[in-house]
Amino acid sequence: MKIVVGEWFWMPQVGGDVFKKLVKDAGLKYDKSNGFQATPETDMRLVAALLQSALKEDVEVMLKCFICGAPVECEECRYNDACGSTKTFQSCICKDCETKEVSAIYSMRFTELVG
């Protein structure tokens, strides 16, 4: 199962105790019509552990590129050790954007969000 932080997703039904832990302890959002959503405040390590145990399948957490919005695989990121994705890092950069003039693009994107 792949979870992209910030995007809504569906998953198979889990028991009530697992659901409560996902929502209350891990901070996963739930909406009846949209499903589940991980936010930057969500404890993704706890979500992954709970889902792997309940669903008996691997859970892959992906973040969005700060510049282009493409999914970024945490395991392939060179900053994964520093980030750890316990509380997701909101300024990840995908491999494509990393090869461009990142500082200029990063500054422009940051200005768009702030200003």
ZALUM-14732 format. One record per residue: residue in one letter; x, y, z of N, C-alpha, C, O, CB in turn; residue number from 1. Coordinates in nm, 2 decimals. Glycine has a CB too. Layout:
+---+--------+--------+--------+--------+--------+--------+--------+--------+--------+--------+--------+--------+--------+--------+--------+-----+
| r |   n.c1 |   n.c2 |   n.c3 |  ca.c1 |  ca.c2 |  ca.c3 |   c.c1 |   c.c2 |   c.c3 |   o.c1 |   o.c2 |   o.c3 |  cb.c1 |  cb.c2 |  cb.c3 |   k |
+---+--------+--------+--------+--------+--------+--------+--------+--------+--------+--------+--------+--------+--------+--------+--------+-----+
| a |      X |      Y |      Z |      X |      Y |      Z |      X |      Y |      Z |      X |      Y |      Z |      X |      Y |      Z | NUM |
...
+---+--------+--------+--------+--------+--------+--------+--------+--------+--------+--------+--------+--------+--------+--------+--------+-----+
***
This chain:
+---+--------+--------+--------+--------+--------+--------+--------+--------+--------+--------+--------+--------+--------+--------+--------+-----+
| r |   n.c1 |   n.c2 |   n.c3 |  ca.c1 |  ca.c2 |  ca.c3 |   c.c1 |   c.c2 |   c.c3 |   o.c1 |   o.c2 |   o.c3 |  cb.c1 |  cb.c2 |  cb.c3 |   k |
+---+--------+--------+--------+--------+--------+--------+--------+--------+--------+--------+--------+--------+--------+--------+--------+-----+
| m |   0.08 |  -0.12 |   0.00 |   0.00 |   0.00 |   0.00 |   0.09 |   0.12 |   0.00 |   0.19 |   0.13 |   0.08 |  -0.10 |   0.00 |   0.12 |   1 |
| k |   0.06 |   0.22 |  -0.09 |   0.13 |   0.35 |  -0.09 |   0.04 |   0.46 |  -0.04 |  -0.08 |   0.47 |  -0.07 |   0.17 |   0.38 |  -0.24 |   2 |
| i |   0.10 |   0.54 |   0.05 |   0.03 |   0.66 |   0.11 |   0.11 |   0.78 |   0.07 |   0.23 |   0.79 |   0.10 |   0.01 |   0.64 |   0.26 |   3 |
| v |   0.05 |   0.87 |   0.00 |   0.11 |   1.00 |  -0.04 |   0.05 |   1.10 |   0.06 |  -0.07 |   1.13 |   0.07 |   0.08 |   1.04 |  -0.19 |   4 |
| v |   0.14 |   1.16 |   0.14 |   0.10 |   1.26 |   0.24 |   0.03 |   1.38 |   0.17 |   0.09 |   1.43 |   0.08 |   0.22 |   1.30 |   0.32 |   5 |
| g |  -0.08 |   1.41 |   0.22 |  -0.16 |   1.52 |   0.17 |  -0.27 |   1.48 |   0.07 |  -0.36 |   1.56 |   0.04 |  -0.07 |   1.61 |   0.10 |   6 |
| e |  -0.27 |   1.35 |   0.03 |  -0.37 |   1.30 |  -0.07 |  -0.46 |   1.20 |   0.01 |  -0.42 |   1.13 |   0.10 |  -0.30 |   1.23 |  -0.19 |   7 |
| w |  -0.59 |   1.21 |  -0.03 |  -0.69 |   1.11 |   0.03 |  -0.66 |   0.97 |  -0.03 |  -0.63 |   0.96 |  -0.14 |  -0.83 |   1.16 |   0.00 |   8 |
| f |  -0.69 |   0.87 |   0.06 |  -0.67 |   0.73 |   0.01 |  -0.77 |   0.64 |   0.08 |  -0.83 |   0.68 |   0.19 |  -0.53 |   0.68 |   0.03 |   9 |
| w |  -0.80 |   0.53 |   0.02 |  -0.89 |   0.43 |   0.08 |  -0.80 |   0.31 |   0.12 |  -0.70 |   0.28 |   0.06 |  -1.00 |   0.39 |  -0.02 |  10 |
| m |  -0.85 |   0.24 |   0.22 |  -0.79 |   0.11 |   0.26 |  -0.89 |   0.02 |   0.30 |  -1.00 |   0.05 |   0.34 |  -0.68 |   0.14 |   0.37 |  11 |
| p |  -0.86 |  -0.11 |   0.31 |  -0.95 |  -0.21 |   0.36 |  -0.99 |  -0.18 |   0.50 |  -0.92 |  -0.12 |   0.57 |  -0.89 |  -0.35 |   0.34 |  12 |
| q |  -1.11 |  -0.23 |   0.54 |  -1.16 |  -0.21 |   0.67 |  -1.06 |  -0.27 |   0.77 |  -1.01 |  -0.38 |   0.75 |  -1.30 |  -0.27 |   0.69 |  13 |
| v |  -1.04 |  -0.20 |   0.88 |  -0.96 |  -0.25 |   0.99 |  -1.04 |  -0.25 |   1.12 |  -1.15 |  -0.19 |   1.12 |  -0.82 |  -0.17 |   1.02 |  14 |
| g |  -1.00 |  -0.32 |   1.22 |  -1.08 |  -0.33 |   1.34 |  -1.10 |  -0.19 |   1.41 |  -1.02 |  -0.10 |   1.38 |  -1.02 |  -0.43 |   1.44 |  15 |
| g |  -1.20 |  -0.18 |   1.49 |  -1.23 |  -0.05 |   1.56 |  -1.11 |   0.00 |   1.64 |  -1.08 |   0.12 |   1.65 |  -1.35 |  -0.07 |   1.65 |  16 |
| d |  -1.04 |  -0.09 |   1.71 |  -0.92 |  -0.05 |   1.79 |  -0.81 |   0.00 |   1.70 |  -0.74 |   0.10 |   1.74 |  -0.87 |  -0.17 |   1.87 |  17 |
| v |  -0.79 |  -0.06 |   1.59 |  -0.68 |  -0.01 |   1.49 |  -0.73 |   0.13 |   1.44 |  -0.64 |   0.22 |   1.43 |  -0.66 |  -0.11 |   1.38 |  18 |
| f |  -0.85 |   0.14 |   1.40 |  -0.90 |   0.26 |   1.35 |  -0.88 |   0.38 |   1.45 |  -0.84 |   0.49 |   1.41 |  -1.06 |   0.25 |   1.31 |  19 |
| k |  -0.92 |   0.35 |   1.57 |  -0.90 |   0.46 |   1.68 |  -0.75 |   0.49 |   1.70 |  -0.72 |   0.61 |   1.71 |  -0.95 |   0.40 |   1.81 |  20 |
| k |  -0.66 |   0.40 |   1.69 |  -0.52 |   0.43 |   1.70 |  -0.47 |   0.51 |   1.58 |  -0.39 |   0.60 |   1.60 |  -0.44 |   0.30 |   1.71 |  21 |
| l |  -0.52 |   0.47 |   1.46 |  -0.48 |   0.55 |   1.34 |  -0.52 |   0.69 |   1.35 |  -0.45 |   0.78 |   1.32 |  -0.54 |   0.48 |   1.22 |  22 |
| v |  -0.65 |   0.72 |   1.40 |  -0.70 |   0.85 |   1.40 |  -0.65 |   0.93 |   1.52 |  -0.61 |   1.04 |   1.51 |  -0.85 |   0.85 |   1.40 |  23 |
| k |  -0.66 |   0.87 |   1.64 |  -0.63 |   0.94 |   1.76 |  -0.48 |   0.95 |   1.79 |  -0.43 |   1.05 |   1.82 |  -0.71 |   0.88 |   1.88 |  24 |
| d |  -0.42 |   0.83 |   1.79 |  -0.28 |   0.83 |   1.83 |  -0.18 |   0.87 |   1.72 |  -0.09 |   0.95 |   1.74 |  -0.24 |   0.69 |   1.87 |  25 |
| a |  -0.21 |   0.83 |   1.59 |  -0.12 |   0.87 |   1.48 |  -0.16 |   1.00 |   1.41 |  -0.08 |   1.05 |   1.34 |  -0.12 |   0.75 |   1.38 |  26 |
| g |  -0.28 |   1.04 |   1.43 |  -0.32 |   1.17 |   1.37 |  -0.37 |   1.16 |   1.23 |  -0.36 |   1.26 |   1.15 |  -0.21 |   1.27 |   1.38 |  27 |
| l |  -0.41 |   1.04 |   1.18 |  -0.46 |   1.02 |   1.05 |  -0.60 |   1.08 |   1.04 |  -0.68 |   1.05 |   1.12 |  -0.45 |   0.87 |   1.00 |  28 |
| k |  -0.62 |   1.16 |   0.94 |  -0.76 |   1.22 |   0.92 |  -0.85 |   1.12 |   0.85 |  -0.81 |   1.04 |   0.77 |  -0.75 |   1.35 |   0.83 |  29 |
| y |  -0.98 |   1.13 |   0.89 |  -1.08 |   1.04 |   0.83 |  -1.20 |   1.12 |   0.80 |  -1.25 |   1.20 |   0.87 |  -1.11 |   0.92 |   0.92 |  30 |
| d |  -1.25 |   1.09 |   0.67 |  -1.37 |   1.16 |   0.63 |  -1.45 |   1.05 |   0.55 |  -1.40 |   0.98 |   0.47 |  -1.34 |   1.28 |   0.53 |  31 |
| k |  -1.58 |   1.03 |   0.59 |  -1.66 |   0.93 |   0.53 |  -1.66 |   0.93 |   0.38 |  -1.66 |   0.82 |   0.32 |  -1.80 |   0.94 |   0.58 |  32 |
| s |  -1.67 |   1.04 |   0.32 |  -1.68 |   1.05 |   0.17 |  -1.54 |   1.05 |   0.10 |  -1.53 |   1.01 |  -0.02 |  -1.75 |   1.17 |   0.13 |  33 |
| n |  -1.43 |   1.09 |   0.17 |  -1.30 |   1.09 |   0.10 |  -1.21 |   0.98 |   0.15 |  -1.11 |   0.95 |   0.07 |  -1.24 |   1.22 |   0.13 |  34 |
| g |  -1.23 |   0.93 |   0.26 |  -1.14 |   0.82 |   0.31 |  -1.04 |   0.88 |   0.42 |  -1.08 |   0.95 |   0.51 |  -1.06 |   0.76 |   0.20 |  35 |
| f |  -0.91 |   0.84 |   0.40 |  -0.81 |   0.88 |   0.50 |  -0.71 |   0.98 |   0.43 |  -0.70 |   0.98 |   0.31 |  -0.74 |   0.76 |   0.55 |  36 |
| q |  -0.65 |   1.06 |   0.52 |  -0.55 |   1.15 |   0.47 |  -0.44 |   1.17 |   0.58 |  -0.47 |   1.19 |   0.69 |  -0.61 |   1.29 |   0.43 |  37 |
| a |  -0.32 |   1.16 |   0.53 |  -0.20 |   1.18 |   0.62 |  -0.16 |   1.33 |   0.60 |  -0.16 |   1.38 |   0.49 |  -0.08 |   1.09 |   0.59 |  38 |
| t |  -0.14 |   1.40 |   0.71 |  -0.10 |   1.54 |   0.70 |   0.05 |   1.55 |   0.76 |   0.10 |   1.45 |   0.81 |  -0.19 |   1.63 |   0.79 |  39 |
| p |   0.11 |   1.66 |   0.75 |   0.24 |   1.68 |   0.81 |   0.25 |   1.65 |   0.96 |   0.35 |   1.62 |   1.01 |   0.29 |   1.81 |   0.78 |  40 |
| e |   0.14 |   1.66 |   1.02 |   0.13 |   1.63 |   1.17 |   0.11 |   1.48 |   1.20 |   0.13 |   1.44 |   1.31 |   0.02 |   1.71 |   1.23 |  41 |
| t |   0.08 |   1.40 |   1.10 |   0.06 |   1.26 |   1.12 |   0.19 |   1.18 |   1.15 |   0.29 |   1.21 |   1.09 |  -0.01 |   1.20 |   0.99 |  42 |
| d |   0.18 |   1.09 |   1.25 |   0.30 |   1.01 |   1.28 |   0.30 |   0.89 |   1.18 |   0.24 |   0.79 |   1.21 |   0.29 |   0.96 |   1.43 |  43 |
| m |   0.37 |   0.91 |   1.08 |   0.37 |   0.81 |   0.97 |   0.43 |   0.68 |   1.01 |   0.40 |   0.57 |   0.95 |   0.44 |   0.86 |   0.85 |  44 |
| r |   0.53 |   0.68 |   1.10 |   0.59 |   0.55 |   1.14 |   0.48 |   0.47 |   1.22 |   0.48 |   0.35 |   1.20 |   0.71 |   0.58 |   1.23 |  45 |
| l |   0.40 |   0.53 |   1.30 |   0.30 |   0.46 |   1.37 |   0.19 |   0.41 |   1.27 |   0.14 |   0.30 |   1.29 |   0.23 |   0.55 |   1.48 |  46 |
| v |   0.15 |   0.50 |   1.18 |   0.05 |   0.46 |   1.08 |   0.11 |   0.33 |   1.00 |   0.03 |   0.24 |   0.99 |   0.03 |   0.57 |   0.98 |  47 |
| a |   0.23 |   0.34 |   0.96 |   0.29 |   0.23 |   0.88 |   0.29 |   0.10 |   0.97 |   0.25 |  -0.01 |   0.92 |   0.43 |   0.26 |   0.83 |  48 |
| a |   0.33 |   0.11 |   1.09 |   0.34 |  -0.01 |   1.18 |   0.20 |  -0.07 |   1.20 |   0.18 |  -0.19 |   1.20 |   0.40 |   0.03 |   1.31 |  49 |
| l |   0.10 |   0.02 |   1.23 |  -0.04 |  -0.03 |   1.25 |  -0.10 |  -0.09 |   1.13 |  -0.16 |  -0.20 |   1.14 |  -0.13 |   0.09 |   1.30 |  50 |
| l |  -0.08 |  -0.03 |   1.01 |  -0.13 |  -0.09 |   0.89 |  -0.06 |  -0.22 |   0.85 |  -0.13 |  -0.31 |   0.80 |  -0.13 |   0.02 |   0.78 |  51 |
| q |   0.07 |  -0.22 |   0.86 |   0.14 |  -0.34 |   0.83 |   0.10 |  -0.46 |   0.91 |   0.08 |  -0.57 |   0.86 |   0.29 |  -0.32 |   0.84 |  52 |
| s |   0.07 |  -0.43 |   1.04 |   0.03 |  -0.54 |   1.13 |  -0.12 |  -0.58 |   1.09 |  -0.15 |  -0.70 |   1.09 |   0.03 |  -0.49 |   1.27 |  53 |
| a |  -0.21 |  -0.48 |   1.07 |  -0.35 |  -0.51 |   1.05 |  -0.37 |  -0.57 |   0.91 |  -0.46 |  -0.66 |   0.90 |  -0.43 |  -0.39 |   1.07 |  54 |
| l |  -0.30 |  -0.52 |   0.81 |  -0.33 |  -0.56 |   0.67 |  -0.24 |  -0.67 |   0.62 |  -0.26 |  -0.73 |   0.51 |  -0.32 |  -0.44 |   0.58 |  55 |
| k |  -0.13 |  -0.69 |   0.69 |  -0.03 |  -0.79 |   0.65 |   0.03 |  -0.76 |   0.51 |   0.05 |  -0.85 |   0.43 |  -0.09 |  -0.93 |   0.65 |  56 |
| e |   0.06 |  -0.63 |   0.49 |   0.12 |  -0.59 |   0.37 |   0.21 |  -0.47 |   0.40 |   0.19 |  -0.40 |   0.50 |   0.02 |  -0.55 |   0.26 |  57 |
| d |   0.31 |  -0.45 |   0.31 |   0.40 |  -0.33 |   0.33 |   0.33 |  -0.20 |   0.31 |   0.24 |  -0.19 |   0.22 |   0.52 |  -0.35 |   0.24 |  58 |
| v |   0.37 |  -0.10 |   0.38 |   0.32 |   0.03 |   0.36 |   0.43 |   0.12 |   0.32 |   0.53 |   0.13 |   0.39 |   0.25 |   0.08 |   0.49 |  59 |
| e |   0.42 |   0.19 |   0.21 |   0.52 |   0.28 |   0.16 |   0.47 |   0.43 |   0.17 |   0.36 |   0.46 |   0.12 |   0.56 |   0.25 |   0.01 |  60 |
| v |   0.54 |   0.51 |   0.24 |   0.50 |   0.65 |   0.26 |   0.58 |   0.73 |   0.15 |   0.70 |   0.72 |   0.13 |   0.54 |   0.70 |   0.40 |  61 |
| m |   0.50 |   0.82 |   0.09 |   0.56 |   0.91 |  -0.01 |   0.51 |   1.05 |   0.02 |   0.40 |   1.07 |   0.07 |   0.51 |   0.87 |  -0.15 |  62 |
| l |   0.60 |   1.14 |   0.00 |   0.57 |   1.29 |   0.02 |   0.56 |   1.35 |  -0.12 |   0.60 |   1.29 |  -0.22 |   0.68 |   1.35 |   0.10 |  63 |
| k |   0.52 |   1.48 |  -0.12 |   0.51 |   1.55 |  -0.24 |   0.63 |   1.64 |  -0.26 |   0.67 |   1.70 |  -0.16 |   0.37 |   1.63 |  -0.25 |  64 |
| c |   0.67 |   1.66 |  -0.38 |   0.78 |   1.75 |  -0.41 |   0.74 |   1.89 |  -0.38 |   0.63 |   1.93 |  -0.43 |   0.83 |   1.73 |  -0.56 |  65 |
| f |   0.81 |   1.97 |  -0.31 |   0.78 |   2.10 |  -0.27 |   0.77 |   2.19 |  -0.40 |   0.69 |   2.29 |  -0.39 |   0.89 |   2.16 |  -0.18 |  66 |
| i |   0.84 |   2.16 |  -0.50 |   0.84 |   2.24 |  -0.62 |   0.74 |   2.20 |  -0.72 |   0.66 |   2.29 |  -0.76 |   0.98 |   2.23 |  -0.68 |  67 |
| c |   0.73 |   2.07 |  -0.76 |   0.64 |   2.03 |  -0.87 |   0.52 |   1.95 |  -0.82 |   0.42 |   1.93 |  -0.90 |   0.71 |   1.95 |  -0.97 |  68 |
| g |   0.52 |   1.90 |  -0.70 |   0.41 |   1.83 |  -0.64 |   0.41 |   1.68 |  -0.68 |   0.32 |   1.61 |  -0.64 |   0.28 |   1.88 |  -0.70 |  69 |
| a |   0.51 |   1.63 |  -0.75 |   0.53 |   1.49 |  -0.78 |   0.55 |   1.41 |  -0.65 |   0.61 |   1.46 |  -0.56 |   0.64 |   1.47 |  -0.88 |  70 |
| p |   0.51 |   1.28 |  -0.65 |   0.54 |   1.20 |  -0.53 |   0.69 |   1.18 |  -0.51 |   0.77 |   1.16 |  -0.61 |   0.47 |   1.07 |  -0.54 |  71 |
| v |   0.74 |   1.18 |  -0.39 |   0.88 |   1.16 |  -0.36 |   0.89 |   1.04 |  -0.27 |   0.83 |   1.03 |  -0.16 |   0.95 |   1.28 |  -0.29 |  72 |
| e |   0.96 |   0.94 |  -0.31 |   0.98 |   0.81 |  -0.23 |   1.08 |   0.84 |  -0.12 |   1.20 |   0.87 |  -0.15 |   1.01 |   0.69 |  -0.31 |  73 |
| c |   1.04 |   0.83 |   0.01 |   1.12 |   0.85 |   0.12 |   1.25 |   0.77 |   0.12 |   1.36 |   0.81 |   0.15 |   1.05 |   0.83 |   0.25 |  74 |
| e |   1.23 |   0.64 |   0.09 |   1.34 |   0.54 |   0.09 |   1.45 |   0.58 |  -0.01 |   1.57 |   0.55 |   0.01 |   1.29 |   0.40 |   0.06 |  75 |
| e |   1.42 |   0.65 |  -0.12 |   1.52 |   0.69 |  -0.22 |   1.58 |   0.83 |  -0.19 |   1.67 |   0.86 |  -0.26 |   1.46 |   0.68 |  -0.35 |  76 |
| c |   1.52 |   0.90 |  -0.10 |   1.57 |   1.04 |  -0.07 |   1.70 |   1.04 |   0.00 |   1.72 |   0.96 |   0.10 |   1.47 |   1.11 |   0.01 |  77 |
| r |   1.79 |   1.12 |  -0.04 |   1.92 |   1.13 |   0.02 |   1.92 |   1.19 |   0.16 |   2.02 |   1.19 |   0.24 |   2.02 |   1.20 |  -0.06 |  78 |
| y |   1.81 |   1.26 |   0.19 |   1.79 |   1.32 |   0.32 |   1.70 |   1.24 |   0.42 |   1.67 |   1.29 |   0.52 |   1.73 |   1.46 |   0.30 |  79 |
| n |   1.67 |   1.12 |   0.38 |   1.58 |   1.03 |   0.46 |   1.63 |   1.02 |   0.61 |   1.55 |   1.02 |   0.70 |   1.57 |   0.90 |   0.40 |  80 |
| d |   1.76 |   1.00 |   0.62 |   1.82 |   0.98 |   0.76 |   1.80 |   1.11 |   0.85 |   1.76 |   1.10 |   0.96 |   1.97 |   0.95 |   0.75 |  81 |
| a |   1.81 |   1.22 |   0.79 |   1.79 |   1.35 |   0.86 |   1.65 |   1.38 |   0.89 |   1.61 |   1.42 |   1.00 |   1.86 |   1.47 |   0.78 |  82 |
| c |   1.56 |   1.35 |   0.79 |   1.42 |   1.37 |   0.80 |   1.35 |   1.26 |   0.89 |   1.28 |   1.30 |   0.98 |   1.35 |   1.37 |   0.66 |  83 |
| g |   1.38 |   1.14 |   0.85 |   1.32 |   1.03 |   0.93 |   1.17 |   1.01 |   0.91 |   1.12 |   0.91 |   0.94 |   1.35 |   1.05 |   1.07 |  84 |
| s |   1.11 |   1.10 |   0.85 |   0.96 |   1.11 |   0.81 |   0.87 |   1.07 |   0.93 |   0.76 |   1.02 |   0.91 |   0.94 |   1.01 |   0.70 |  85 |
| t |   0.92 |   1.09 |   1.06 |   0.83 |   1.07 |   1.17 |   0.72 |   1.17 |   1.17 |   0.60 |   1.13 |   1.18 |   0.91 |   1.08 |   1.31 |  86 |
| k |   0.76 |   1.29 |   1.15 |   0.66 |   1.40 |   1.12 |   0.71 |   1.44 |   0.99 |   0.83 |   1.49 |   0.98 |   0.66 |   1.52 |   1.24 |  87 |
| t |   0.63 |   1.43 |   0.89 |   0.68 |   1.45 |   0.75 |   0.74 |   1.59 |   0.72 |   0.69 |   1.69 |   0.77 |   0.57 |   1.42 |   0.66 |  88 |
| f |   0.84 |   1.58 |   0.65 |   0.92 |   1.70 |   0.61 |   0.84 |   1.76 |   0.49 |   0.83 |   1.70 |   0.39 |   1.06 |   1.67 |   0.57 |  89 |
| q |   0.80 |   1.89 |   0.50 |   0.72 |   1.95 |   0.39 |   0.80 |   2.01 |   0.28 |   0.74 |   2.07 |   0.19 |   0.63 |   2.05 |   0.46 |  90 |
| s |   0.93 |   2.00 |   0.28 |   1.00 |   2.07 |   0.18 |   1.09 |   1.97 |   0.10 |   1.20 |   2.00 |   0.06 |   1.09 |   2.17 |   0.24 |  91 |
| c |   1.04 |   1.85 |   0.07 |   1.11 |   1.75 |   0.00 |   1.12 |   1.79 |  -0.15 |   1.04 |   1.87 |  -0.20 |   1.04 |   1.61 |   0.01 |  92 |
| i |   1.22 |   1.74 |  -0.21 |   1.24 |   1.78 |  -0.35 |   1.27 |   1.65 |  -0.43 |   1.35 |   1.57 |  -0.39 |   1.37 |   1.88 |  -0.37 |  93 |
| c |   1.20 |   1.63 |  -0.54 |   1.21 |   1.50 |  -0.62 |   1.34 |   1.51 |  -0.70 |   1.41 |   1.61 |  -0.71 |   1.09 |   1.49 |  -0.72 |  94 |
| k |   1.38 |   1.39 |  -0.75 |   1.50 |   1.38 |  -0.82 |   1.51 |   1.47 |  -0.95 |   1.61 |   1.52 |  -0.98 |   1.53 |   1.23 |  -0.86 |  95 |
| d |   1.39 |   1.49 |  -1.02 |   1.39 |   1.57 |  -1.13 |   1.42 |   1.72 |  -1.10 |   1.50 |   1.78 |  -1.16 |   1.25 |   1.56 |  -1.20 |  96 |
| c |   1.35 |   1.77 |  -0.99 |   1.37 |   1.90 |  -0.95 |   1.51 |   1.93 |  -0.89 |   1.57 |   2.04 |  -0.90 |   1.27 |   1.95 |  -0.85 |  97 |
| e |   1.57 |   1.82 |  -0.83 |   1.70 |   1.83 |  -0.77 |   1.81 |   1.86 |  -0.87 |   1.91 |   1.92 |  -0.84 |   1.73 |   1.70 |  -0.69 |  98 |
| t |   1.78 |   1.82 |  -1.00 |   1.88 |   1.84 |  -1.10 |   1.87 |   1.98 |  -1.17 |   1.96 |   2.02 |  -1.24 |   1.87 |   1.73 |  -1.21 |  99 |
| k |   1.76 |   2.05 |  -1.14 |   1.74 |   2.18 |  -1.20 |   1.81 |   2.28 |  -1.11 |   1.88 |   2.25 |  -1.01 |   1.59 |   2.21 |  -1.22 | 100 |
| e |   1.80 |   2.41 |  -1.14 |   1.85 |   2.51 |  -1.06 |   1.76 |   2.53 |  -0.93 |   1.67 |   2.61 |  -0.93 |   1.86 |   2.65 |  -1.14 | 101 |
| v |   1.78 |   2.44 |  -0.84 |   1.70 |   2.42 |  -0.73 |   1.68 |   2.55 |  -0.64 |   1.57 |   2.58 |  -0.60 |   1.74 |   2.31 |  -0.64 | 102 |
| s |   1.79 |   2.62 |  -0.62 |   1.78 |   2.73 |  -0.53 |   1.68 |   2.84 |  -0.58 |   1.60 |   2.90 |  -0.50 |   1.91 |   2.79 |  -0.50 | 103 |
| a |   1.69 |   2.87 |  -0.71 |   1.60 |   2.97 |  -0.77 |   1.45 |   2.92 |  -0.77 |   1.36 |   2.99 |  -0.73 |   1.64 |   3.00 |  -0.91 | 104 |
| i |   1.43 |   2.79 |  -0.81 |   1.30 |   2.74 |  -0.81 |   1.24 |   2.73 |  -0.67 |   1.13 |   2.76 |  -0.65 |   1.30 |   2.60 |  -0.88 | 105 |
| y |   1.32 |   2.68 |  -0.58 |   1.28 |   2.67 |  -0.44 |   1.24 |   2.80 |  -0.38 |   1.13 |   2.81 |  -0.32 |   1.39 |   2.61 |  -0.35 | 106 |
| s |   1.32 |   2.91 |  -0.41 |   1.29 |   3.04 |  -0.36 |   1.16 |   3.09 |  -0.42 |   1.07 |   3.15 |  -0.35 |   1.40 |   3.14 |  -0.39 | 107 |
| m |   1.14 |   3.07 |  -0.55 |   1.01 |   3.12 |  -0.62 |   0.89 |   3.05 |  -0.56 |   0.79 |   3.11 |  -0.53 |   1.02 |   3.10 |  -0.77 | 108 |
| r |   0.90 |   2.92 |  -0.54 |   0.79 |   2.84 |  -0.49 |   0.76 |   2.88 |  -0.34 |   0.64 |   2.89 |  -0.31 |   0.82 |   2.69 |  -0.49 | 109 |
| f |   0.86 |   2.90 |  -0.26 |   0.84 |   2.95 |  -0.13 |   0.77 |   3.08 |  -0.12 |   0.69 |   3.11 |  -0.04 |   0.98 |   2.95 |  -0.05 | 110 |
| t |   0.81 |   3.17 |  -0.21 |   0.75 |   3.31 |  -0.22 |   0.61 |   3.30 |  -0.26 |   0.53 |   3.37 |  -0.21 |   0.83 |   3.39 |  -0.32 | 111 |
| e |   0.57 |   3.20 |  -0.35 |   0.43 |   3.18 |  -0.39 |   0.35 |   3.15 |  -0.27 |   0.24 |   3.19 |  -0.25 |   0.42 |   3.08 |  -0.50 | 112 |
| l |   0.40 |   3.06 |  -0.18 |   0.33 |   3.01 |  -0.07 |   0.31 |   3.11 |   0.04 |   0.21 |   3.12 |   0.11 |   0.39 |   2.89 |  -0.01 | 113 |
| v |   0.42 |   3.19 |   0.06 |   0.42 |   3.29 |   0.17 |   0.35 |   3.42 |   0.13 |   0.27 |   3.48 |   0.20 |   0.56 |   3.32 |   0.21 | 114 |
| g |   0.37 |   3.46 |   0.00 |   0.33 |   3.59 |  -0.04 |   0.20 |   3.60 |  -0.11 |   0.16 |   3.71 |  -0.15 |   0.43 |   3.65 |  -0.12 | 115 |
+---+--------+--------+--------+--------+--------+--------+--------+--------+--------+--------+--------+--------+--------+--------+--------+-----+
***
